[in-house]
Amino acid sequence: RNPLDSYISLKIARATDQWKLTNVKNRKEAQAHFDLHEFERHLGKTQSFQLEIMRALQVTGQSAFYIGYDDLHDTEILSGLARWLGADADPDGFQANLKPQNPQPLSDKVANFGQMDAALRTLDRFDLTRTPNFEPRRGPVVPSYVACSRYPLLYLPIRSGPEDKIKTWMSTLDGEGSDLLGDFNQKSLRGWLQDNPGHQRFTVLRHPLARAHSTFCDKILNTGRGSYAKIRQQLIRFHGLDLPDEPNDPAYDTRAHKTAFAGFLTFLRSNLNGQTSIRADAHWASQVACLQGMSEFCLPDFVLRETELPTALPQMANRLGAPALPAPHDESDPNADRLAQIHDRHLDKLCRDAYPRDYMMFGFSDYDPAV
């Protein structure tokens, strides 16, 4: 149904408390007052539900039988629905005594029609500002979650973020002789959540350019343990990255590093748009997608930024009643100096192209090596 008609009808039904009509003589009249923000919420909720249904149909290999609201009184269409369901039915069997409650035009049903008309002109009917998103959905990576053993604190890491720095701080918070809790599955983590009332959950965002550079250095440029050797070879063969056999090759200078990293950022844009055969790995997935994946199990209470850690983590310890308030180890991203040497506006643009949702949703500005 037209979502505006649905919204106005709902407003009138709430005002009159009349939800169906069988006799026109009993019809109650009222006018709706249009509220733009309320309508936007109604529209968003309706569209979200429709997308949820459509995805469920697609995933399960089903099709839907669509009926326009104005066709609900067409007995032949309703009979067609019955046949689609596998039931034979005479169209006359769908005759009903229900009557349309508010068949008049919107100008008669809306008290502030002029304001509504002006407000709706600002709506983007064709979603011109939307950024298409073809990035694969991600689930919660529960085995990577880490908890303190002495305090009810749970860290939900985003890959290629300051994981080591956070874990070192959590170990310091626990004190000597304590090991962090990890290797959770969903069942064991539910048990931890139930056994630790008042727990706090947090994750940490890293600037997209710093995170992409960290991924590039650790997983692609690096050839040692933990690197992605097969993906590295694919990037060289099919995406034109000129990478050295060894990351410490003297011939691989700052200029070569900048060129190779720019090529990696270009690859990321294609990869996250589903245009490559290489998997969209968690180490370079958008941070928006990572948070959405977390939400399938539990959301963090706090979404911190890496630059906030020196003050945010001691404050978190204070809330937990920790006797000492350790500040995080003052070790910066080990790849930060290398990024500062090659950073320019061109790399900022390539990163924005690769991670438009991260920049928009989290309000990241261009990378500042001094921060």
C-alpha positions, 0 to 999 in steps of 0.5 A, spaced: 500 500 500 502 507 498 505 508 505 502 515 506 495 512 505 497 507 510 500 512 515 494 517 514 489 511 515 492 509 521 492 516 524 485 516 523 483 509 526 487 511 532 483 518 533 476 514 532 478 508 534 474 505 528 478 499 525 473 496 520 467 498 517 461 494 515 455 499 515 457 506 512 452 509 517 456 508 523 462 511 520 466 516 524 470 522 521 476 525 523 482 528 520 489 526 521 495 531 523 501 530 519 508 529 522 514 529 518 518 525 523 513 520 525 511 519 518 519 517 516 519 513 522 513 509 519 516 509 512 522 506 515 519 501 519 515 499 513 520 498 508 525 495 513 519 489 514 518 489 507 526 488 506 526 482 511 520 479 508 523 479 501 530 477 503 527 471 507 523 469 501 529 469 496 534 465 501 528 460 502 527 460 494 520 462 495 516 467 491 510 472 493 503 473 491 503 481 490 496 484 491 495 492 491 491 495 496 486 497 491 485 490 489 482 487 495 475 488 493 477 485 486 474 478 488 477 475 481 484 477 484 483 474 491 480 467 487 487 468 483 490 468 490 486 462 492 489 458 486 496 460 487 495 457 494 493 450 491 485 451 493 479 452 488 475 457 490 469 461 486 470 469 486 463 470 489 465 466 495 470 472 496 464 477 497 465 481 504 461 486 507 467 490 509 467 497 506 473 502 505 473 507 511 476 513 508 475 513 501 476 521 500 482 524 497 488 526 502 486 533 501 480 532 505 483 527 510 489 531 513 488 537 517 495 540 515 495 538 508 499 544 505 504 543 510 504 535 508 505 537 501 511 542 502 514 537 507 514 531 502 517 535 497 524 534 501 523 527 501 528 523 496 523 518 493 528 515 488 534 515 494 539 519 490 543 519 496 544 512 498 550 509 497 549 502 494 552 496 499 554 489 496 558 488 502 557 481 504 553 480 511 557 478 517 556 474 523 558 475 530 565 472 531 564 470 538 571 466 538 575 472 538 571 476 544 575 476 550 573 477 557 577 479 564 577 474 569 576 478 575 572 484 572 565 483 568 568 486 562 568 484 555 572 486 549 569 485 542 574 486 537 574 489 530 580 485 526 586 490 524 584 494 530 588 495 536 587 488 539 594 487 542 594 494 546 587 492 548 588 485 551 595 488 554 591 493 558 585 488 560 591 483 563 594 489 567 587 491 569 586 483 572 593 483 575 598 478 575 596 471 575 590 472 571 589 470 564 584 473 560 578 469 558 577 467 550 575 461 546 568 463 547 562 460 543 555 462 543 553 457 549 559 459 553 558 466 552 551 466 554 553 463 560 558 468 562 553 474 560 548 471 565 554 470 570 556 477 570 550 481 571 552 489 570 557 487 565 560 492 560 561 490 553 566 495 548 569 495 541 574 500 538 574 503 532 580 505 528 581 510 522 579 507 516 586 509 512 590 506 518 586 500 519 587 499 511 594 500 512 595 495 518 591 490 514 596 491 508 602 491 512 601 485 516 597 481 511 599 482 504 606 485 504 608 481 510 610 474 508 611 471 515 606 467 519 599 470 519 600 473 512 595 471 506 600 468 501 595 466 496 591 473 496 598 476 496 599 472 489 592 474 486 593 481 488 600 481 484 597 477 478 590 480 477 590 486 480 597 489 478 600 490 485 608 490 485 610 487 491 617 485 493 619 478 495 621 480 502 618 486 505 625 489 508 627 489 500 631 495 500 629 496 493 622 497 496 622 504 498 617 509 500 615 511 493 614 503 492 610 502 498 605 508 497 604 505 490 602 498 492 598 501 498 594 505 493 593 499 489 590 495 495 585 501 497 583 500 489 582 493 490 578 494 497 573 498 493 572 492 488 572 487 493 567 490 498 563 491 492 563 484 490 567 485 484 572 480 485 573 473 486 577 474 493 573 473 499 571 480 503 576 478 509 574 480 516 581 484 517 578 489 511 571 488 512 567 495 513 567 497 521 559 498 520 559 491 517 563 488 523 558 492 528 552 489 524 555 482 525 556 483 532 548 485 533 546 478 531 548 476 538 550 482 542 551 489 541 557 493 545 555 498 550 561 502 548 564 504 541 570 507 542 575 510 538 582 509 538 584 516 539 580 516 546 583 510 549 588 513 554 582 516 557 576 512 556 579 505 558 581 508 565 574 511 566 571 504 564 576 501 569 573 506 574 566 504 573 567 497 574 570 499 581 577 497 579 582 499 585 587 501 580 586 505 574 591 503 569 592 507 562 593 503 556 600 502 554 603 508 550 604 504 544 602 506 537 600 503 531 607 499 529 605 501 522 603 509 523 610 512 522 610 508 515 603 511 513 605 518 515 611 518 510 606 516 504 600 519 507 596 524 502 590 527 499 590 521 494 590 516 499 584 519 503 580 519 497 581 512 495 580 510 502 573 514 502 571 510 496 573 504 499 569 505 505 564 510 504 559 507 510 564 508 515 566 515 513 559 517 513 556 513 519 562 514 524 563 521 522 571 520 520 575 526 517 581 525 513 587 521 516 591 526 520 598 523 522 599 527 528 593 524 532 
